[in-house]
Amino acid sequence: MVIVLMGKAMVENYQDKSKYSPAGYTALVERYDLDVIPNWHRSLVTASGIHRIESIGGVIVEIYPSKYRPGDTLGDHLEFALKYDGTNLAILTSLFQKAGEEDILGYVRSKPTGKYARRLWFLYELLTGKTLPLDDLKQGNYIDLLEPDEYYAVTPIRQVRRQRINDNLLGDPRFCPTIRRTDALRGFETADLPGRCRQVVAGYSPELLKRALGYLYTKETKSSFEIEHIKPTSTRTERFVALLQMAEKEDFCRKAQLIEVQNRIVEARFRDSDYRSAQNYVGETVAWQKERIHFACPKPEDLADLMDGLTAAHERMNTGGVSAVIQAAAIAYGFVFLHPFEDGNGRIHRFLIHNILARRGFTPEGIMFPISASILKNPADYDASLEAFSKQIMPLVEYSLDEDGRMTVHNDTAIWHRYIDMTPQAEAIFRFIELTINTELASELAFLAKYDMAKKAIQEVVDMPDRQIDLFIRFCLQNNGRLSARKRASHFDFLSDEEIARMEQFLLSAYRSETLNDE
């Protein structure tokens, strides 16, 4: 019997060791005094016969009856962790740095063909770069490193003969995100968002879609800049639009291309010729010489290796059968968390979403949708997707700021940037994509179709130049479908009352279901 409880009101005091004993990662973190980002799943064992699950501050706390109690060795808790807590590469790396190699050896030797022992053996050598004094396995079936029904994994896999393991990780030791198959992500998988996107555009003519595309490029550009409270010049706008137009033609997730993108979207004074060589951070000034730090980026000496890992993970997912949205989440959010440039990281992060989705065929050819517009309208959701990582890592970063606001990071933080659980970011990007398809893309195409209908009808009343018809429609849409007396006097004094009344009626007919001044 499993009881599922939600909310802090139902949480007991799990610190009472006489009632609850930690297991898996929870036990190992306490035993080895590890400074870690908490695992998404926390396991406790109690003498009670009830199996229950509670959600506490985004962490699943699972209480197991006594029959689940593991032994007390390192190997016992590691096996329990892989079985019930998932595969947390960051905690395992931190643990392997502190635990004795003999303890790992003893566990593997006790179960040399066991699937959890083989996985831990492989992960120990992968994450530490050390080779345990063990002979390669000579027999036994190959097993998946990650359970494909629990994690997003690449296919085809890389077979490792030594432990007879199918390495299906999304990356390698330099950068390897993990994304769990949550109920929310399973739901998005079955929603067929690419099909819905194609359905939205299917009802419109190629001519209208071509016109819409130009507007959508501009809207995406302005929204992406506005998220960062930047008003771009016309030149910078045109450069970003040109970049978006290339999104489905070229893979930009390579070092040379990323530097080229950065150079095209920032002011000339802030163009980089390589990844940054200084420590940067995301923060805000709250008083004279006082900064509120939201996020400390990786140390510059760690950046080249991390970025090489990011681009390698991108290549692996390109041909690894991973969902385009999962790849976009892992790479685009991974990029912005690594923050490789002094300026332009956020805009490149959002551009990479388009680049990956377009090249993977998620969107119909020649169509892009303004995901930044959805982000701009839902800033709290976007901030939450960034803070799902930044708020977790900041308590682990030891830093200081000098009087000029320059940051120095004093401890090793690379491990937390290498092995990020990007499940929250994947869920967020799916939500933004769904919202964009259902609202931004659908409404823009519908608006243009109505615009064409109104324009054609107005032209039959008075055969004005296109520019004046466009101006008439714009003025009316800004005034609930009516031409104001002031706009008529300044721009349309040559029209009769009857002509204006008929033109307004055609416009109201075309947009009768809309709140016109919201357009």
N, C-alpha and C positions, 0 to 999 in steps of 0.2 A: 504494500500500500504506500503510495507516494502522495504527500500533502504539499500543495504548492501555495505559498503565502507571498503576498506582495506588500511592500511598504514598511517603513521603519516602526510603525506602531506595533507590529507583530514580532519584532526582533527581540530575542532574549539576550542575556549577557553571555556571549559565547567565550568570554575571557575566563570563565570559571572552569579551570582545568580538572576539577573533580567531576564535572558533568561532561565536558567535551574535550577530546584530544585531537589535535591537528593531524592531518594526513596529507600525503602528496606534497605539492609545492609549499603549502602553508607550513608543514612541519619542517621542511628543508630550509626555508627562508629563516625560520626562527632558530633552528639548530646552528646554522652557519652564519647567522647575523648578516644576511645579505641585504644590501640597499638595492631595491628593485622596484620597477613599476609593478603594481599588484597584478596578479593573473586575473583574468575575467571570471575564473571559477575557483572558489575556495571550498576545500573539503574538510569536514569535521566528523568525527565518529563519536557516538554516544551509546550509553548502555540501554537506552530506550529501543523498543522494537519498531518505532515509526521512522520511516524514510521521508524526509521532507525537504523542500526546496524553497528558498526565500530570495527575493531580489532586494539588495541593499546598496543604494548609491551606484547602480550600474554594475555591481558585482553579484554573480550568482553564488549564494552560500548554500551548499548541499550538506545536509545532515544524514549520515549513514548509520544504520543500526550496527551493533557490535560485531556481527558476523563479517562485516567488511574490513575490520581493523587489520591493517597490514602489520608485518613484523617491524622491528625497530631499526633495521640496518638502512644504510644509504640506498642500497639496491631495492629494498622493499618499498621505500617511499618513492623512488624514481619510477618503479614499475606501476605503482598506484597512480602516480601523476600522469604518466602517458595513457593509462587506461581510463581515468576519470576526469583529469584536469586539462587534457589536451597537450599539444606540443608547443611549449613556450621556449623559443630559441634563446631569448635574452636571459631568462632565468637560468636555463641550462648552462649557458656560457659563463655566467657569473658563478654558478655553483661549481663548474668544472675547474675554475681558477682557484677555488678554495679547498675543495675536497681532495683527499688523497687519491692518487692514481691506483694504489693497491685496493682501495675499496671498490672502485669501478671494475678493476680486474677480477676481484673476487666474485662480484655479482655475475659478470659475463661468463666466467668459467663455470659457475654453478648451473647455468642454463644456456649453454653455448648455442643451441639451436632454437631457443625460445624467441618469439617475435619481438618481445619488448627488450630483451637483452641485446638482440641483434640491432635493433633501432638505436639503443643507447650507445652501443659500441660504435656504430657508424657516426652518430651525432658527436660523440666525444672526439673522434679523430677529425671530423669535419670542422668543428667549432674551435678546437684547440690547435690544430695543425700538428698534433703529436700522433705517433703510431704506437698503439699498445703492443706489447710483446705476445701476440697471439697469432697462430697460423690461420691462413685463409680457410674459410669453410669449403669443404669439398663436395658436400651434398645438401639436399634440401631444396624446397621450392623458394622462388624469389617472392619477397613480400613487399608491399608498398610502404614507403616511409610514412607518408601521411595517408590517413583513411580518406579516400575520395568522396565518401558520403558525408564526411565531417568537415573537410577542408577543400578549398579550390586548389587544384593541383594540375601540373602540366602533363600532357600526353603528346607524343610518346615519351616514356620515362627514360632515364639514364640508368642502365643496369650496372650495379657495382658488384663485381664477383667476390670481393673479399668477404663481405657480410651477406652476400646474396640478397641485396636490397635494391628495390626499385626507387631510385632517387627522383621524386616527383615534386620537389620544392619549386617555388616560383622564382628563386634566385640562387645565389651561391654565398659562401661565407662573407663576401664583401658587403652584400646588401641582399637581404632575403625577407621580404614581408610575408606575413601569413594572414589569410582571410578565411574566417569560419563560415560554414554554410548555415547561417541562422534561419529561423522561420521567415523573417522579413526578406532575406535574400532569396530564399526558395520561392517566395511569392512573386518577387520581381522576375525570376527566371521563367515562371509559367505565364507571366503577363504578356510575353512576346512584344516588347517595346519596339523592336525594329519593324514588326508587322503593323503595329499601330501607327508608326511614323509614316510608313508607306500608304496606309489607308487614309491618313489625313491629307496627303498630297495628291492622292489618286483622282480626286474630284475636280482638279483644276487643270486648265490648259497649259501646255508648255510655255506659251507666251507669258501667261500670268506668273508662272513659277520663276521664269527668268527675271521678270521685273521684281518679284518678291525677294529674290536672292540678293540683289544689290542693296535693298533696304535692310535685309536681315544682317548682312555683313556689317553695315554701318551701325545698326542697333547693337550688335554683339560688341563691336569695338568700343562704342561710347559707354556701354554698360560695364565692360571690363575695366576701363579707366576709372569710371565713377565709383566702383567698389572701393578703390584706393583714394577716392576724393581728389582725382586729378582731372583737370579740364584740358584735353589734348589740343594742340594746334591742328589746323587742317592738314598740315604736312604729316604729323605723327598719326593722325587718323587714317590718312590715305596709305601710309606704310603698313599699318596694322591690318587694314582691309586687304591690301595686296598679299599680306602674309596668310590671312584666312583663306584667300582664294587658292593658295598653294597647299592647303592642309591635306587634301586628299591625293596630292601628286607626289609628295616627298616625305620620307621619314626624317623628322627633325630631332629625334631623341638620340643624337650622337653629339660628341663634344664639339666638333667644328660647327655643326648646324645650330646647336644651342647658343654658341657664342655669336653666330651670325644673327640669330633671332634677337638676342639681347641687344646687339648693336643697332638693329633696325627699329626697335620700339622705345629706346630711351634717348634722352637728349645726348648730343654728341659728346658733351663734357663727361658723361658718366658711362661711356662705352668701355667694356672690359675686353682685354685680349686673351684672357685666361680665366680660370676660376679664381675667386677672390683669395687674397693672401692675408687678409685681416679678419679678426673676429667680429662678427656682426650679431645683431639681436633685434628682436621686434619688441618695441616698447613705446612709452609715451612720457612726455615731460609733465609732471604733476606739480612741481614747484621749482624754484631756482636751484639748479644743480641737483635736482632730484628726479630720478627716472623710475617709472613703474615698468618692470620687465615682464613681458608676457611670454617670451620664448627666447632661449639661448640657442643659437644655431651651432652646428658642429664646429669643432676647432679647425682652423685652416689646414693644419698638418694632416688631418684625417680626411679632408674633403676629396682629394683626388681619388683615393681608394674607394670611398663611398660612391662617388659619381661613376667610376668605372663599373662598380657593382650594379648601380641603378641601370646603366645602359645595357649591361649584360643580362640583367633580369628582363628588361624590355625585349631584347632579342630572343630570349628563351620563351617568353610568353607570345611573341609574334607568331611562332610556329608550334606553340605548345597546347593548342586546343582550349585555351582559357577564354572565357567570355570577354568580349571587347570592353564591356563596362568594368569588369573586374580588373583588367589590364590598365584601363584608363585611371581607375581609382588608385591602384598600387603605384603607378609611375607618376601621375600628375601630382598626387599628394606627397609621394616620396620626394619628388623634386622640390616642392615648396618647403618641406621640412628640412631638406639639406641646404636650401637657400644658397646656391653656389655663386651668385653674383651680388654685387653691391646694390643694384637697382634692377627692377623689372621682373623679379621672381614670381610675383603673384600673377602678372599678366601672362608670363610664359607657362605657368602652371595651368591656367585656364585654356591657353592655346593648345597645350598638349592633349587636353581632353578632346578637343575637336580633331586634332591630328590623328590620334589613335582611333577614335570612333569612325572617322572618315576612311582611313586606310584599311580598317578591318571590315568595311562594308556595313557598319551598323546603320548609317543613314543612307538614304537613296542617293545615287550618284548625282552630283551637282547640287545637292541640298545640304545646307547647314542650319542648325537651329540655335537660337540665341540663349544658350544656357546661362550666360552671365546676367541676362535680364531676370531670369528666375532667381538667381543668387541675390541680385540687387534688391529684389522685392521680398526676400526672406533672409535678411542679414543674420538674424539670430540663429537660424538653422546652419548657415554657413560657418559662423563663428564657432558654433558647437562642434562642427566636424573638425575644425582646426584644434580646438581646445581639448578634444578627446585625447589628443597626444600631448599638446604643449603643457596642459595642466598636470599631466602625469609625470612628465620628465623634469619639470622645473624644481621640484623638491630634491632631486638628485644632483643638480648642477651646483657646484661650488664656484662662485665667481666674485669678482670685484670690479668696480668702476672707478676710473680715475677722475680727476676734476674736470676733464674735457669730455667725459661720457664714454671713454674707450673701455671696452670690456676685456677682462682676462679671465679665462676659464681655467681653474686650477686642478680639476680632476679629470679622469678619463671618462668621457661621455659617449664615445663612438659606439659602444655596444648597444646603447638604447636607440641610436639612429640606424643601426644595421638591421635590427630585428624587431620591426614594428608590427603589432597586431593592427591591421588596417580594416578590420571589420566595420567599425563605426563610419569610416570614410567611404567604404563601398556602399553601405546602406544610404549614406547621404547623397552620393552621386546618383544612385538609382532614383532617389526621390526627386532630385533636381531635373533629371532627364525626363521622368514621367510628367512632372509639372510643365516642363518646357514643351513637350509634345502636345499635351492636352490643352494648354492655355496659350503660351506665347506663339508657338508655330501655328496652331489652329486659328487663333484670333487674328493674327497678321494676314494669313491667307484669306480668311473670310472678309476681313476689312477691305483688302484690295479688290476682291471680287465685287463687293458692294460699291466700292469706289468706281470701278469700271462701269457698272450698271447705271449709277447716277450720272457719270460723266457723259455717257452715250445719250441718255434721256435729255440732259441739259443742252447738249449740242443740237438736238432736234428743235429746241425752242429758239436758241440763238447760236449761230455758228461762230462762236468766239474762238480766238486762238487758245491753244491748249494751256498756255500759262495763265490766262485769265480764268479759264474754267477751273483750273486747279486752285487758284486763289479764292474764287467764289466758294468752292466746296470747303476749303480750309476755314474761311471766315464763318461759314454757317455751322461747321462742326464745332467751332469754338463757342458758339452762341445758341446751343440747343436747336440747331436746324434752321435758324433764321438769320438773315443778313441784317446786321445792326444799321441804324440810320447813319452812324458815323462812318462805317466802312462803305456804305452805299455812296455817301457824298464824296468820299475821298477816292473811290476806285470804280464805282459802277453807276455814276450819275447818268450814263447814256441808256440805261435799261428802263423800260416802262414798269409801272406797278404790276400790270398783268404778267409780264415776262418774269419778273422776280417771284411773284406768287406761284407761278407754274413750276419754276426751277426749284423753289423751296419745297414744293409738294413732291416733286420727283426725288429730291434728296431725303425727305422724311420717309417716303415710301421705301427707299432702298435701305435706310437705317432704322426702320420703325421699331426693331427689337433692341436697339442700342441706346445707352445713355450717351447722347452725342458729344457732350462736352468732356467726356472721359476719354475720347479717342485721341 
